[in-house]
Amino acid sequence: MRYTVYLLFSVIKGRYYVGYSGADICERIRKHNDNHAGFTGKTGDWKLVYSEPFAEKMEAMKREKEIKSWKSSKKIASLIGLKHPGL
């Protein structure tokens, strides 16, 4: 099975979301944009800004945890090639 670590961005929230999934990435993003309880549930404007494929679930989980540990929009923006976070 293939896994994907992905970063989403919401203009409304001005925030990034980091996750991983073994599901089809388009379907996973659709679910994030559905109206549901939780961090991504209310805005409906989440866009994929970055993704990395992994062959193993544990690799994807490790990378997701690494990115989340940064807690820095500037470092995330650098990863995805932006000069300014949120653009």
C-alpha positions, -999 to +999 in steps of 0.1 A: +000+000+000+012+035-007+009+063+019+011+101+015+021+128+039+003+159+030+001+196+039-031+215+034-036+253+038-067+272+046-069+309+036-098+314+060-079+301+090-045+312+077-032+278+090-016+247+077-027+211+084-003+182+083-016+146+079-009+113+064-032+088+047-032+055+029-064+065+011-066+083-023-054+119-015-082+136-035-108+117-014-090+125+018-090+162+010-127+161+001-133+147+036-113+175+052-135+200+033-168+184+044-187+200+072-176+180+103-164+185+138-127+190+141-099+213+131-105+211+093-143+208+094-158+243+092-140+262+065-142+240+035-114+258+017-084+234+024-060+231-005-032+207-010+001+226-010+026+197-006+027+159-005+053+132-001+048+095-011+059+066+012+059+029+007+055+021+044+030+034+070+056+038+097+078+060+074+048+083+067+039+085+103+075+094+112+076+122+086+042+136+096+054+137+133+087+154+122+068+181+103+043+187+131+072+190+156+085+221+137+056+242+149+068+269+125+049+283+095+082+297+082+098+262+081+067+247+065+066+274+039+103+267+032+095+230+027+068+238+001+089+265-016+071+297-005+089+329+005+060+340+027+037+317+048+001+316+038+006+328+002 
